[in-house]
């Protein structure tokens, strides 16, 4: 069994055939999917998707792109919403300096509130980091040094080796998406080879970033097996071994999810 630890099943891309998308994933051996929240104000929509399928859970949080839209979301708001039985994670939150769709101070403030919510709930924080390695590492390290460890995953990892190392030192897991399969991703595959095996996860980030051989098409959870096979090759192990260890890692980090 494989787990897609990060997808967006609530997005309009899946609206016409969501049942079929989930069925294809299950048929492909994807035993569980986490559909990730990007706006707290849309949590009910995400929750409804998770409630519709036994193999789907969800998160609650504000994506850094939307941080400027939800400056008033509090730690208590996140904690309260996370009490729903289908919520297994906080986020995604983080820093995105590539697009800068929200003011950087709003992104940082949102990230810090999500860190506090992850610490209070014990649920893993799903972290989005793009073109912001130094600031991301600094915020995570400051939070760790001030109040201690909290569970987290660096999702859809495409940053540099230094952020991976600094995150892992704080207890972070590292999740790889279809980017790992791209011809231009040699450096990323080198990083994936160095992540400790007990910190590895796989995901799709669907509907984005479809892996080879589907690159350029709409991604969906069933395709996570292609990323897993490349990760197995990078690690010089069998595909069933990468499935086993990433599923065990998921169960350890996302402990509220019942597989």
Buried (B, 14 or more C-beta within 10 A) or exposed (E): EBBBBBBBBBBEBBEEEBEEBBBBBBEBEBBBBBBBBBBBEEBEEBBEBBBEBEBBBBBBBBBBBBBBBBBEBEBEBBBEBBEBEBBBBBBBBBBBBEEBBBEBEBBBEBBBBBBBBBBBBEBBBBBBBBBBBEBBBEBBBEBBEEEEEBBBBBBBBBBBBEBBBBBBEBBBBBBBBBBBBBEEBEEBBEBBEEBEEEBBBBBBBBBBBBBBEBBEEBBBBBBBBBBBBBBBBBBEBEBEEBBBBBBBBBBEBBEBBEE
